Amino acid sequence: MDGIQHFKANSCINQKHSTAFLEVAALTDGEIINNNNIAQECGVHATTVNSYFDILEDTLLGYRIPAFTKVMKRRLVQAPRFYYFDVGIVNHLLHRKELVRGTADYGHAFEHLVTQELVAWLHYTHSDERLSYWRTYTGIEVDVVIGDARIAIEIKSTEEIQNKHLKNIKIFAEEHPDCRLIVVSLDMFTRRIGNIECMYVNDFFHLLWTEGL
């Protein structure tokens, strides 16, 4: 983990604090960043936490995904999310050896994997479209939005897509009716449910890298 050692060397704060930050960042991987909460956990100032995230991005150890901020009807969360560049980094920092399907850890790792692939695809294709996420203050959320609501993607680690898994993306579509709607999951039967494309994750990856979105 040379990148982690490089971060510690550039963090400007003692190794204890930088190590604590790396672990807390792993615990909140894929979650909305709250600098004040992380600062309390690490024993540093909130401004220091922000500089730590800057260093993680500068050293290519992670990236922040901004919130989708085009307000139509509902008030939206504005803070970004943070992801390590690879889910393996999170597993290493949290000492996770085996992820069991159906658990919260597995769900977070699955979402991270798909998001990571989308980030890589956008960079590889030199796309100028921004990747963001959408969340209202009432907790309604869509995992990924590409561009100006050109595509919305929900990521579910379920093995059977049901109507309850489509609720949030349908709400998003009410405000953005021209958006392409995709749900990526472990359900092996790729199909359409109304105007929503439900894709098995392997089929989605194949489409992403052969035809694009």
TIRO-2110 file (N, C-alpha, C; in Angstrom, 1 decimal):
// TIRO-2110
0.8, -1.2, 0.0, N, 1, A
0.0, 0.0, 0.0, CA, 1, A
0.9, 1.3, 0.0, C, 1, A
1.7, 1.4, -1.1, N, 2, A
2.6, 2.6, -1.1, CA, 2, A
1.8, 3.9, -1.1, C, 2, A
0.6, 3.9, -1.7, N, 3, A
-0.1, 5.1, -1.8, CA, 3, A
-0.5, 5.6, -0.4, C, 3, A
-0.9, 4.7, 0.5, N, 4, A
-1.2, 5.0, 1.9, CA, 4, A
0.0, 5.6, 2.6, C, 4, A
1.1, 5.0, 2.4, N, 5, A
2.3, 5.6, 3.0, CA, 5, A
2.7, 7.0, 2.5, C, 5, A
2.4, 7.2, 1.2, N, 6, A
2.6, 8.5, 0.6, CA, 6, A
1.7, 9.5, 1.2, C, 6, A
0.4, 9.1, 1.5, N, 7, A
-0.5, 10.0, 2.1, CA, 7, A
0.0, 10.4, 3.5, C, 7, A
0.4, 9.4, 4.3, N, 8, A
0.9, 9.7, 5.6, CA, 8, A
2.1, 10.7, 5.6, C, 8, A
2.9, 10.5, 4.6, N, 9, A
4.1, 11.4, 4.5, CA, 9, A
3.7, 12.8, 4.2, C, 9, A
2.6, 13.0, 3.5, N, 10, A
2.2, 14.3, 3.0, CA, 10, A
1.1, 14.9, 3.9, C, 10, A
0.6, 14.2, 4.9, N, 11, A
-0.6, 14.7, 5.7, CA, 11, A
-0.3, 15.8, 6.6, C, 11, A
1.0, 16.1, 6.9, N, 12, A
1.4, 17.3, 7.8, CA, 12, A
1.0, 17.2, 9.2, C, 12, A
0.3, 16.1, 9.6, N, 13, A
-0.1, 15.9, 11.0, CA, 13, A
0.5, 14.6, 11.4, C, 13, A
0.6, 14.3, 12.7, N, 14, A
1.2, 13.1, 13.2, CA, 14, A
0.6, 11.9, 12.6, C, 14, A
1.3, 10.8, 12.6, N, 15, A
0.9, 9.6, 12.0, CA, 15, A
-0.4, 9.0, 12.6, C, 15, A
-0.5, 9.2, 13.9, N, 16, A
-1.7, 8.7, 14.6, CA, 16, A
-3.0, 9.3, 14.0, C, 16, A
-3.0, 10.6, 13.8, N, 17, A
-4.1, 11.2, 13.3, CA, 17, A
-4.4, 10.8, 11.8, C, 17, A
-3.3, 10.8, 11.0, N, 18, A
-3.5, 10.4, 9.6, CA, 18, A
-4.0, 9.0, 9.5, C, 18, A
-3.5, 8.1, 10.3, N, 19, A
-4.0, 6.7, 10.3, CA, 19, A
-5.4, 6.6, 10.7, C, 19, A
-5.8, 7.3, 11.7, N, 20, A
-7.2, 7.4, 12.2, CA, 20, A
-8.1, 7.9, 11.1, C, 20, A
-7.7, 8.9, 10.4, N, 21, A
-8.5, 9.5, 9.3, CA, 21, A
-8.7, 8.4, 8.2, C, 21, A
-7.6, 7.7, 7.8, N, 22, A
-7.7, 6.7, 6.7, CA, 22, A
-8.8, 5.7, 7.1, C, 22, A
-8.8, 5.3, 8.3, N, 23, A
-9.8, 4.3, 8.8, CA, 23, A
-11.2, 4.8, 8.8, C, 23, A
-11.3, 6.0, 9.3, N, 24, A
-12.7, 6.6, 9.3, CA, 24, A
-13.2, 6.9, 7.9, C, 24, A
-12.3, 7.3, 7.0, N, 25, A
-12.7, 7.5, 5.6, CA, 25, A
-13.1, 6.2, 5.0, C, 25, A
-12.5, 5.1, 5.4, N, 26, A
-12.9, 3.8, 4.9, CA, 26, A
-14.3, 3.4, 5.4, C, 26, A
-14.6, 3.7, 6.7, N, 27, A
-15.9, 3.5, 7.3, CA, 27, A
-17.0, 4.3, 6.6, C, 27, A
-16.7, 5.4, 6.1, N, 28, A
-17.7, 6.3, 5.5, CA, 28, A
-17.6, 6.3, 4.0, C, 28, A
-16.8, 5.3, 3.4, N, 29, A
-16.6, 5.2, 2.0, CA, 29, A
-18.0, 5.1, 1.3, C, 29, A
-18.2, 5.9, 0.3, N, 30, A
-19.5, 5.9, -0.4, CA, 30, A
-20.6, 6.7, 0.3, C, 30, A
-20.3, 7.3, 1.5, N, 31, A
-21.3, 8.0, 2.2, CA, 31, A
-21.0, 9.5, 2.0, C, 31, A
-22.0, 10.3, 2.4, N, 32, A
-21.9, 11.8, 2.3, CA, 32, A
-20.9, 12.3, 3.3, C, 32, A
-20.0, 13.1, 2.9, N, 33, A
-18.9, 13.6, 3.8, CA, 33, A
-19.5, 14.6, 4.8, C, 33, A
-19.1, 14.4, 6.0, N, 34, A
-19.4, 15.3, 7.1, CA, 34, A
-18.1, 15.6, 7.8, C, 34, A
-17.5, 16.7, 7.4, N, 35, A
-16.2, 17.0, 8.0, CA, 35, A
-16.1, 17.2, 9.5, C, 35, A
-17.2, 17.7, 10.1, N, 36, A
-17.2, 17.9, 11.5, CA, 36, A
-17.2, 16.5, 12.3, C, 36, A
-18.1, 15.6, 11.8, N, 37, A
-18.1, 14.3, 12.4, CA, 37, A
-16.8, 13.5, 12.3, C, 37, A
-16.2, 13.6, 11.1, N, 38, A
-14.9, 12.9, 10.9, CA, 38, A
-13.8, 13.6, 11.7, C, 38, A
-13.9, 14.9, 11.9, N, 39, A
-12.9, 15.6, 12.7, CA, 39, A
-13.0, 15.1, 14.1, C, 39, A
-14.2, 15.0, 14.7, N, 40, A
-14.3, 14.5, 16.0, CA, 40, A
-13.8, 13.1, 16.2, C, 40, A
-14.0, 12.2, 15.2, N, 41, A
-13.5, 10.9, 15.3, CA, 41, A
-12.0, 10.8, 15.3, C, 41, A
-11.4, 11.7, 14.5, N, 42, A
-9.9, 11.7, 14.3, CA, 42, A
-9.1, 12.6, 15.3, C, 42, A
-9.8, 13.5, 16.0, N, 43, A
-9.1, 14.4, 16.9, CA, 43, A
-8.4, 15.5, 16.2, C, 43, A
-9.0, 16.0, 15.0, N, 44, A
-8.4, 17.1, 14.3, CA, 44, A
-9.5, 18.1, 14.0, C, 44, A
-9.1, 19.3, 13.4, N, 45, A
-10.0, 20.3, 13.0, CA, 45, A
-10.7, 19.9, 11.7, C, 45, A
-11.9, 20.4, 11.5, N, 46, A
-12.6, 20.1, 10.2, CA, 46, A
-11.9, 20.6, 9.0, C, 46, A
-11.2, 21.7, 9.1, N, 47, A
-10.4, 22.2, 7.9, CA, 47, A
-9.3, 21.2, 7.6, C, 47, A
-8.8, 20.6, 8.6, N, 48, A
-7.7, 19.6, 8.4, CA, 48, A
-8.3, 18.4, 7.7, C, 48, A
-9.5, 18.0, 8.0, N, 49, A
-10.2, 16.8, 7.3, CA, 49, A
-10.3, 17.1, 5.9, C, 49, A
-10.7, 18.3, 5.5, N, 50, A
-10.9, 18.7, 4.1, CA, 50, A
-9.6, 18.6, 3.4, C, 50, A
-8.5, 19.1, 4.0, N, 51, A
-7.2, 19.0, 3.4, CA, 51, A
-6.7, 17.6, 3.2, C, 51, A
-7.1, 16.7, 4.2, N, 52, A
-6.8, 15.3, 4.0, CA, 52, A
-7.5, 14.7, 2.8, C, 52, A
-8.7, 15.0, 2.6, N, 53, A
-9.4, 14.6, 1.4, CA, 53, A
-8.7, 15.1, 0.1, C, 53, A
-8.3, 16.4, 0.2, N, 54, A
-7.6, 16.9, -1.0, CA, 54, A
-6.3, 16.1, -1.3, C, 54, A
-5.6, 15.7, -0.2, N, 55, A
-4.4, 14.9, -0.4, CA, 55, A
-4.7, 13.5, -1.0, C, 55, A
-5.8, 12.9, -0.5, N, 56, A
-6.2, 11.6, -1.1, CA, 56, A
-6.5, 11.7, -2.6, C, 56, A
-7.1, 12.8, -3.0, N, 57, A
-7.4, 13.0, -4.4, CA, 57, A
-6.1, 13.3, -5.2, C, 57, A
-5.2, 14.1, -4.6, N, 58, A
-4.0, 14.5, -5.3, CA, 58, A
-3.1, 13.3, -5.5, C, 58, A
-3.1, 12.3, -4.5, N, 59, A
-2.3, 11.1, -4.6, CA, 59, A
-3.0, 10.0, -5.3, C, 59, A
-4.2, 10.3, -5.8, N, 60, A
-5.0, 9.3, -6.6, CA, 60, A
-5.5, 8.1, -5.7, C, 60, A
-5.6, 8.3, -4.4, N, 61, A
-6.1, 7.3, -3.5, CA, 61, A
-7.6, 7.3, -3.4, C, 61, A
-8.2, 8.4, -3.9, N, 62, A
-9.7, 8.4, -3.8, CA, 62, A
-10.2, 9.6, -4.6, C, 62, A
-11.5, 9.7, -4.5, N, 63, A
-12.2, 10.8, -5.3, CA, 63, A
-13.5, 11.2, -4.6, C, 63, A
-13.9, 12.4, -4.8, N, 64, A
-15.1, 12.9, -4.3, CA, 64, A
-16.1, 13.0, -5.4, C, 64, A
-17.3, 12.5, -5.2, N, 65, A
-18.4, 12.7, -6.2, CA, 65, A
-19.4, 13.7, -5.7, C, 65, A
-19.6, 14.7, -6.5, N, 66, A
-20.5, 15.8, -6.0, CA, 66, A
-21.9, 15.5, -6.0, C, 66, A
-22.7, 16.2, -5.3, N, 67, A
-24.1, 16.0, -5.3, CA, 67, A
-24.7, 16.7, -6.6, C, 67, A
-25.8, 16.1, -7.1, N, 68, A
-26.5, 16.7, -8.2, CA, 68, A
-27.3, 17.8, -7.7, C, 68, A
-27.1, 19.0, -8.2, N, 69, A
-27.6, 20.2, -7.5, CA, 69, A
-28.7, 21.0, -8.3, C, 69, A
-29.1, 20.4, -9.4, N, 70, A
-30.2, 21.0, -10.2, CA, 70, A
-31.5, 20.8, -9.5, C, 70, A
-32.0, 21.8, -8.8, N, 71, A
-33.2, 21.7, -8.0, CA, 71, A
-34.4, 21.9, -8.9, C, 71, A
-35.3, 21.0, -8.8, N, 72, A
-36.6, 21.1, -9.6, CA, 72, A
-37.7, 21.4, -8.6, C, 72, A
-38.0, 20.4, -7.8, N, 73, A
-39.1, 20.5, -6.8, CA, 73, A
-38.6, 20.3, -5.3, C, 73, A
-37.8, 19.3, -5.2, N, 74, A
-37.3, 18.9, -3.8, CA, 74, A
-36.0, 19.5, -3.5, C, 74, A
-35.9, 19.9, -2.2, N, 75, A
-34.6, 20.4, -1.7, CA, 75, A
-33.6, 19.3, -1.6, C, 75, A
-32.4, 19.6, -2.1, N, 76, A
-31.4, 18.6, -2.3, CA, 76, A
-30.2, 18.7, -1.4, C, 76, A
-29.6, 17.6, -1.0, N, 77, A
-28.3, 17.6, -0.3, CA, 77, A
-27.2, 18.1, -1.2, C, 77, A
-26.3, 18.9, -0.6, N, 78, A
-25.2, 19.5, -1.4, CA, 78, A
-23.8, 19.0, -1.2, C, 78, A
-23.6, 18.3, -0.1, N, 79, A
-22.3, 17.8, 0.2, CA, 79, A
-21.9, 16.6, -0.7, C, 79, A
-20.6, 16.5, -1.0, N, 80, A
-20.1, 15.4, -1.8, CA, 80, A
-20.0, 14.1, -1.1, C, 80, A
-19.8, 13.0, -1.8, N, 81, A
-19.4, 11.7, -1.3, CA, 81, A
-18.0, 11.4, -1.6, C, 81, A
-17.4, 10.5, -0.8, N, 82, A
-16.0, 10.1, -1.0, CA, 82, A
-15.9, 8.6, -1.2, C, 82, A
-15.1, 8.2, -2.2, N, 83, A
-14.8, 6.8, -2.5, CA, 83, A
-13.3, 6.7, -2.6, C, 83, A
-12.7, 5.6, -2.0, N, 84, A
-11.4, 5.2, -2.3, CA, 84, A
-11.3, 4.7, -3.7, C, 84, A
-10.1, 4.8, -4.3, N, 85, A
-10.0, 4.5, -5.8, CA, 85, A
-10.4, 3.0, -6.1, C, 85, A
-10.3, 2.2, -5.1, N, 86, A
-10.6, 0.7, -5.3, CA, 86, A
-11.2, 0.2, -4.0, C, 86, A
-12.2, -0.7, -4.1, N, 87, A
-12.9, -1.2, -3.0, CA, 87, A
-11.9, -2.1, -2.2, C, 87, A
-10.8, -2.6, -2.8, N, 88, A
-9.8, -3.3, -2.1, CA, 88, A
-9.1, -2.5, -1.0, C, 88, A
-8.9, -1.2, -1.2, N, 89, A
-8.4, -0.3, -0.2, CA, 89, A
-9.2, -0.3, 1.0, C, 89, A
-10.5, -0.2, 0.8, N, 90, A
-11.5, -0.2, 1.9, CA, 90, A
-11.4, -1.5, 2.7, C, 90, A
-11.4, -2.6, 2.0, N, 91, A
-11.3, -3.9, 2.6, CA, 91, A
-10.0, -4.0, 3.5, C, 91, A
-8.9, -3.5, 2.9, N, 92, A
-7.6, -3.6, 3.6, CA, 92, A
-7.7, -2.7, 4.9, C, 92, A
-8.2, -1.5, 4.8, N, 93, A
-8.2, -0.6, 6.0, CA, 93, A
-9.2, -1.1, 7.1, C, 93, A
-10.2, -1.8, 6.7, N, 94, A
-11.2, -2.3, 7.6, CA, 94, A
-11.0, -3.7, 8.0, C, 94, A
-9.9, -4.3, 7.5, N, 95, A
-9.6, -5.7, 7.8, CA, 95, A
-10.7, -6.7, 7.4, C, 95, A
-11.4, -6.4, 6.3, N, 96, A
-12.4, -7.2, 5.8, CA, 96, A
-11.8, -8.3, 4.9, C, 96, A
-12.1, -9.6, 5.2, N, 97, A
-11.5, -10.7, 4.4, CA, 97, A
-12.6, -11.3, 3.5, C, 97, A
-13.8, -11.4, 4.0, N, 98, A
-14.8, -12.1, 3.2, CA, 98, A
-16.1, -11.3, 3.3, C, 98, A
-16.7, -11.0, 2.1, N, 99, A
-18.0, -10.2, 2.1, CA, 99, A
-19.1, -11.2, 1.8, C, 99, A
-20.1, -11.2, 2.6, N, 100, A
-21.2, -12.1, 2.5, CA, 100, A
-22.4, -11.4, 1.9, C, 100, A
-22.9, -12.1, 0.8, N, 101, A
-24.1, -11.5, 0.1, CA, 101, A
-25.2, -11.3, 1.1, C, 101, A
-25.9, -10.2, 1.0, N, 102, A
-27.0, -9.9, 1.8, CA, 102, A
-26.7, -9.0, 3.0, C, 102, A
-25.4, -8.8, 3.2, N, 103, A
-25.0, -7.9, 4.4, CA, 103, A
-24.8, -6.5, 3.9, C, 103, A
-24.8, -5.6, 4.8, N, 104, A
-24.6, -4.1, 4.5, CA, 104, A
-23.2, -3.9, 3.9, C, 104, A
-22.2, -4.6, 4.4, N, 105, A
-20.9, -4.4, 3.9, CA, 105, A
-20.8, -4.9, 2.4, C, 105, A
-21.5, -6.0, 2.1, N, 106, A
-21.5, -6.4, 0.7, CA, 106, A
-22.2, -5.4, -0.2, C, 106, A
-23.3, -4.9, 0.3, N, 107, A
-24.1, -3.9, -0.5, CA, 107, A
-23.2, -2.6, -0.8, C, 107, A
-22.5, -2.2, 0.2, N, 108, A
-21.7, -1.0, 0.1, CA, 108, A
-20.5, -1.3, -0.9, C, 108, A
-19.9, -2.5, -0.8, N, 109, A
-18.8, -2.8, -1.7, CA, 109, A
-19.3, -3.0, -3.1, C, 109, A
-20.5, -3.5, -3.3, N, 110, A
-21.1, -3.7, -4.7, CA, 110, A
-21.4, -2.3, -5.3, C, 110, A
-21.9, -1.4, -4.5, N, 111, A
-22.2, -0.1, -5.0, CA, 111, A
-20.8, 0.6, -5.4, C, 111, A
-19.8, 0.4, -4.6, N, 112, A
-18.5, 1.0, -4.8, CA, 112, A
-17.9, 0.5, -6.1, C, 112, A
-18.0, -0.9, -6.3, N, 113, A
-17.5, -1.5, -7.5, CA, 113, A
-18.1, -0.9, -8.8, C, 113, A
-19.4, -0.8, -8.8, N, 114, A
-20.1, -0.3, -10.0, CA, 114, A
-19.8, 1.2, -10.2, C, 114, A
-19.8, 2.0, -9.1, N, 115, A
-19.4, 3.4, -9.2, CA, 115, A
-18.0, 3.5, -9.8, C, 115, A
-17.1, 2.7, -9.2, N, 116, A
-15.7, 2.8, -9.6, CA, 116, A
-15.6, 2.5, -11.1, C, 116, A
-16.3, 1.5, -11.7, N, 117, A
-16.3, 1.2, -13.1, CA, 117, A
-16.8, 2.4, -13.9, C, 117, A
-17.8, 3.0, -13.4, N, 118, A
-18.4, 4.2, -14.2, CA, 118, A
-17.4, 5.4, -14.2, C, 118, A
-16.7, 5.6, -13.1, N, 119, A
-15.7, 6.6, -13.0, CA, 119, A
-14.6, 6.3, -14.0, C, 119, A
-14.1, 5.0, -14.1, N, 120, A
-13.1, 4.6, -15.0, CA, 120, A
-13.5, 4.8, -16.4, C, 120, A
-14.7, 4.4, -16.7, N, 121, A
-15.3, 4.5, -18.1, CA, 121, A
-15.3, 6.0, -18.5, C, 121, A
-15.8, 6.9, -17.7, N, 122, A
-15.9, 8.3, -18.0, CA, 122, A
-14.5, 8.9, -18.3, C, 122, A
-13.5, 8.5, -17.5, N, 123, A
-12.1, 9.0, -17.7, CA, 123, A
-11.5, 8.4, -19.0, C, 123, A
-11.8, 7.1, -19.2, N, 124, A
-11.2, 6.4, -20.4, CA, 124, A
-11.8, 7.0, -21.7, C, 124, A
-13.0, 7.3, -21.7, N, 125, A
-13.7, 7.9, -22.9, CA, 125, A
-13.5, 9.4, -23.0, C, 125, A
-12.8, 10.0, -22.0, N, 126, A
-12.5, 11.4, -22.0, CA, 126, A
-13.8, 12.2, -22.1, C, 126, A
-14.8, 11.7, -21.4, N, 127, A
-16.1, 12.4, -21.4, CA, 127, A
-16.0, 13.6, -20.5, C, 127, A
-16.7, 14.7, -21.0, N, 128, A
-16.8, 15.9, -20.1, CA, 128, A
-18.0, 15.9, -19.3, C, 128, A
-18.8, 14.8, -19.3, N, 129, A
-19.9, 14.7, -18.5, CA, 129, A
-19.5, 14.4, -17.0, C, 129, A
-20.3, 15.0, -16.1, N, 130, A
-20.0, 14.9, -14.7, CA, 130, A
-20.8, 13.7, -14.1, C, 130, A
-20.2, 13.0, -13.2, N, 131, A
-20.9, 12.0, -12.5, CA, 131, A
-21.2, 12.5, -11.1, C, 131, A
-22.5, 12.4, -10.7, N, 132, A
-22.9, 12.9, -9.4, CA, 132, A
-23.9, 11.9, -8.8, C, 132, A
-24.4, 12.3, -7.6, N, 133, A
-25.5, 11.5, -7.0, CA, 133, A
-26.6, 12.5, -6.6, C, 133, A
-27.8, 11.9, -6.4, N, 134, A
-29.0, 12.7, -6.1, CA, 134, A
-29.6, 12.3, -4.8, C, 134, A
-29.7, 13.2, -3.9, N, 135, A
-30.4, 12.9, -2.6, CA, 135, A
-31.1, 14.1, -2.1, C, 135, A
-32.4, 13.8, -1.7, N, 136, A
-33.2, 14.9, -1.1, CA, 136, A
-33.0, 14.9, 0.4, C, 136, A
-33.5, 16.0, 1.0, N, 137, A
-33.3, 16.2, 2.4, CA, 137, A
-34.3, 15.2, 3.2, C, 137, A
-35.2, 14.6, 2.4, N, 138, A
-36.1, 13.6, 3.1, CA, 138, A
-35.6, 12.2, 2.9, C, 138, A
-34.4, 12.1, 2.3, N, 139, A
-33.7, 10.8, 2.2, CA, 139, A
-33.9, 10.0, 1.0, C, 139, A
-34.6, 10.6, 0.0, N, 140, A
-34.8, 9.9, -1.3, CA, 140, A
-33.5, 10.0, -2.1, C, 140, A
-33.0, 8.9, -2.6, N, 141, A
-31.7, 8.9, -3.2, CA, 141, A
-31.6, 8.1, -4.5, C, 141, A
-30.8, 8.6, -5.4, N, 142, A
-30.4, 7.8, -6.6, CA, 142, A
-28.9, 7.8, -6.6, C, 142, A
-28.3, 6.6, -6.8, N, 143, A
-26.8, 6.5, -6.6, CA, 143, A
-26.0, 7.2, -7.5, C, 143, A
-26.3, 7.2, -8.8, N, 144, A
-25.5, 7.9, -9.8, CA, 144, A
-26.3, 8.6, -10.8, C, 144, A
-25.9, 9.9, -11.1, N, 145, A
-26.5, 10.6, -12.2, CA, 145, A
-25.4, 11.0, -13.1, C, 145, A
-25.6, 10.8, -14.4, N, 146, A
-24.5, 11.1, -15.4, CA, 146, A
-25.0, 12.3, -16.2, C, 146, A
-24.1, 13.3, -16.3, N, 147, A
-24.4, 14.6, -17.0, CA, 147, A
-25.6, 15.3, -16.4, C, 147, A
-26.3, 16.1, -17.2, N, 148, A
-27.4, 16.9, -16.7, CA, 148, A
-28.6, 16.1, -16.7, C, 148, A
-28.6, 15.0, -15.9, N, 149, A
-29.7, 14.0, -15.8, CA, 149, A
-30.0, 13.3, -17.1, C, 149, A
-28.9, 13.1, -17.9, N, 150, A
-29.0, 12.2, -19.1, CA, 150, A
-29.3, 10.8, -18.7, C, 150, A
-28.6, 10.3, -17.7, N, 151, A
-28.8, 8.9, -17.2, CA, 151, A
-28.9, 8.9, -15.7, C, 151, A
-29.8, 8.2, -15.1, N, 152, A
-29.8, 7.9, -13.7, CA, 152, A
-29.6, 6.4, -13.4, C, 152, A
-28.8, 6.1, -12.5, N, 153, A
-28.5, 4.7, -12.2, CA, 153, A
-28.7, 4.4, -10.7, C, 153, A
-29.4, 3.3, -10.4, N, 154, A
-29.6, 2.8, -9.1, CA, 154, A
-28.7, 1.5, -9.0, C, 154, A
-28.0, 1.3, -7.9, N, 155, A
-27.2, 0.1, -7.8, CA, 155, A
-27.7, -0.7, -6.6, C, 155, A
-28.1, -1.9, -6.9, N, 156, A
-28.7, -2.7, -5.8, CA, 156, A
-28.0, -4.1, -5.8, C, 156, A
-27.6, -4.6, -4.6, N, 157, A
-27.0, -5.9, -4.5, CA, 157, A
-28.0, -7.0, -4.4, C, 157, A
-29.2, -6.7, -4.6, N, 158, A
-30.3, -7.8, -4.5, CA, 158, A
-30.2, -8.7, -5.7, C, 158, A
-30.6, -10.0, -5.5, N, 159, A
-30.6, -11.0, -6.5, CA, 159, A
-32.0, -11.1, -7.2, C, 159, A
-32.9, -10.2, -6.8, N, 160, A
-34.3, -10.2, -7.4, CA, 160, A
-34.8, -8.8, -7.3, C, 160, A
-34.9, -8.1, -8.5, N, 161, A
-35.4, -6.8, -8.5, CA, 161, A
-36.9, -6.8, -8.3, C, 161, A
-37.4, -6.0, -7.3, N, 162, A
-38.8, -5.9, -7.0, CA, 162, A
-39.2, -4.4, -7.1, C, 162, A
-40.5, -4.2, -7.1, N, 163, A
-41.0, -2.8, -7.3, CA, 163, A
-40.4, -1.8, -6.2, C, 163, A
-40.2, -2.3, -5.0, N, 164, A
-39.6, -1.4, -4.0, CA, 164, A
-38.2, -0.9, -4.3, C, 164, A
-37.5, -1.6, -5.2, N, 165, A
-36.2, -1.2, -5.6, CA, 165, A
-36.2, -0.1, -6.7, C, 165, A
-37.4, 0.1, -7.2, N, 166, A
-37.6, 1.1, -8.3, CA, 166, A
-38.2, 2.4, -7.9, C, 166, A
-38.5, 2.5, -6.6, N, 167, A
-39.3, 3.6, -6.1, CA, 167, A
-38.5, 4.9, -6.3, C, 167, A
-37.2, 5.0, -5.8, N, 168, A
-36.5, 6.2, -5.9, CA, 168, A
-36.2, 6.7, -7.3, C, 168, A
-35.8, 5.8, -8.2, N, 169, A
-35.5, 6.2, -9.5, CA, 169, A
-36.8, 6.7, -10.2, C, 169, A
-37.9, 6.2, -9.9, N, 170, A
-39.2, 6.7, -10.4, CA, 170, A
-39.5, 8.1, -10.0, C, 170, A
-39.2, 8.4, -8.7, N, 171, A
-39.4, 9.7, -8.2, CA, 171, A
-38.4, 10.7, -8.9, C, 171, A
-37.2, 10.3, -9.1, N, 172, A
-36.2, 11.1, -9.9, CA, 172, A
-36.8, 11.4, -11.3, C, 172, A
-37.4, 10.4, -11.9, N, 173, A
-37.9, 10.5, -13.3, CA, 173, A
-39.1, 11.5, -13.3, C, 173, A
-39.8, 11.6, -12.2, N, 174, A
-40.9, 12.6, -12.2, CA, 174, A
-40.4, 14.0, -12.4, C, 174, A
-39.2, 14.3, -11.9, N, 175, A
-38.6, 15.6, -12.1, CA, 175, A
-37.7, 15.7, -13.4, C, 175, A
-37.3, 14.6, -13.9, N, 176, A
-36.5, 14.6, -15.1, CA, 176, A
-37.0, 13.5, -16.0, C, 176, A
-38.1, 13.8, -16.7, N, 177, A
-38.8, 12.8, -17.5, CA, 177, A
-38.0, 12.3, -18.7, C, 177, A
-37.0, 13.0, -19.2, N, 178, A
-36.3, 12.6, -20.4, CA, 178, A
-35.1, 11.7, -20.0, C, 178, A
-34.9, 11.5, -18.7, N, 179, A
-33.7, 10.8, -18.3, CA, 179, A
-33.8, 9.3, -18.6, C, 179, A
-32.7, 8.7, -19.0, N, 180, A
-32.6, 7.2, -19.2, CA, 180, A
-32.4, 6.6, -17.8, C, 180, A
-33.2, 5.6, -17.5, N, 181, A
-33.2, 5.0, -16.2, CA, 181, A
-32.7, 3.6, -16.2, C, 181, A
-31.7, 3.3, -15.3, N, 182, A
-31.1, 2.0, -15.3, CA, 182, A
-30.9, 1.6, -13.8, C, 182, A
-31.2, 0.3, -13.6, N, 183, A
-31.0, -0.3, -12.3, CA, 183, A
-30.0, -1.5, -12.5, C, 183, A
-28.9, -1.4, -11.8, N, 184, A
-27.8, -2.5, -11.9, CA, 184, A
-27.9, -3.3, -10.7, C, 184, A
-27.9, -4.6, -10.9, N, 185, A
-28.1, -5.5, -9.7, CA, 185, A
-27.5, -6.9, -10.0, C, 185, A
-27.7, -7.8, -9.0, N, 186, A
-27.3, -9.2, -9.1, CA, 186, A
-28.4, -10.1, -9.7, C, 186, A
-29.5, -9.5, -10.0, N, 187, A
-30.6, -10.2, -10.7, CA, 187, A
-30.1, -10.6, -12.1, C, 187, A
-30.1, -11.8, -12.4, N, 188, A
-29.4, -12.3, -13.6, CA, 188, A
-30.3, -12.1, -14.8, C, 188, A
-31.6, -11.7, -14.7, N, 189, A
-32.5, -11.6, -15.8, CA, 189, A
-32.6, -10.1, -16.2, C, 189, A
-31.8, -9.7, -17.2, N, 190, A
-31.8, -8.4, -17.7, CA, 190, A
-33.1, -8.2, -18.5, C, 190, A
-33.8, -7.1, -18.2, N, 191, A
-35.1, -6.9, -18.8, CA, 191, A
-35.5, -5.4, -18.6, C, 191, A
-36.6, -5.0, -19.1, N, 192, A
-37.2, -3.7, -18.9, CA, 192, A
-38.4, -3.9, -18.0, C, 192, A
-38.6, -3.0, -17.1, N, 193, A
-39.8, -2.9, -16.3, CA, 193, A
-40.3, -1.5, -16.5, C, 193, A
-41.3, -1.4, -17.4, N, 194, A
-41.8, 0.0, -17.8, CA, 194, A
-40.7, 0.6, -18.6, C, 194, A
-40.3, 1.8, -18.2, N, 195, A
-39.2, 2.6, -18.9, CA, 195, A
-37.9, 2.4, -18.1, C, 195, A
-37.8, 1.5, -17.3, N, 196, A
-36.5, 1.3, -16.5, CA, 196, A
-35.8, 0.0, -17.0, C, 196, A
-34.5, 0.2, -17.3, N, 197, A
-33.7, -0.9, -17.8, CA, 197, A
-33.1, -1.6, -16.6, C, 197, A
-33.5, -2.8, -16.3, N, 198, A
-32.9, -3.6, -15.2, CA, 198, A
-31.8, -4.5, -15.7, C, 198, A
-30.6, -4.3, -15.3, N, 199, A
-29.5, -5.0, -15.9, CA, 199, A
-28.7, -5.8, -14.9, C, 199, A
-28.4, -7.1, -15.2, N, 200, A
-27.5, -7.9, -14.4, CA, 200, A
-26.1, -7.2, -14.5, C, 200, A
-25.4, -7.1, -13.4, N, 201, A
-24.2, -6.4, -13.4, CA, 201, A
-23.2, -6.7, -14.5, C, 201, A
-23.0, -8.0, -14.8, N, 202, A
-22.1, -8.4, -15.9, CA, 202, A
-22.5, -7.9, -17.2, C, 202, A
-23.9, -7.9, -17.5, N, 203, A
-24.4, -7.4, -18.7, CA, 203, A
-24.2, -5.9, -18.8, C, 203, A
-24.3, -5.2, -17.6, N, 204, A
-24.1, -3.8, -17.6, CA, 204, A
-22.6, -3.4, -17.9, C, 204, A
-21.7, -4.2, -17.3, N, 205, A
-20.3, -3.9, -17.6, CA, 205, A
-20.0, -4.1, -19.0, C, 205, A
-20.5, -5.2, -19.6, N, 206, A
-20.3, -5.5, -21.0, CA, 206, A
-20.8, -4.4, -21.9, C, 206, A
-22.0, -3.9, -21.6, N, 207, A
-22.6, -2.8, -22.4, CA, 207, A
-21.7, -1.5, -22.2, C, 207, A
-21.3, -1.3, -21.0, N, 208, A
-20.5, -0.1, -20.7, CA, 208, A
-19.3, 0.0, -21.6, C, 208, A
-18.5, -1.1, -21.6, N, 209, A
-17.2, -1.1, -22.3, CA, 209, A
-17.2, -1.5, -23.8, C, 209, A
-18.4, -1.9, -24.3, N, 210, A
-18.5, -2.2, -25.7, CA, 210, A
-19.2, -1.2, -26.5, C, 210, A
-20.3, -0.7, -25.9, N, 211, A
-21.2, 0.3, -26.6, CA, 211, A
-21.2, 1.6, -25.9, C, 211, A
-21.0, 1.6, -24.6, N, 212, A
-21.1, 2.9, -23.9, CA, 212, A
-22.6, 3.1, -23.5, C, 212, A
-22.8, 4.2, -22.8, N, 213, A
-24.1, 4.6, -22.3, CA, 213, A
-24.6, 5.8, -23.1, C, 213, A
END
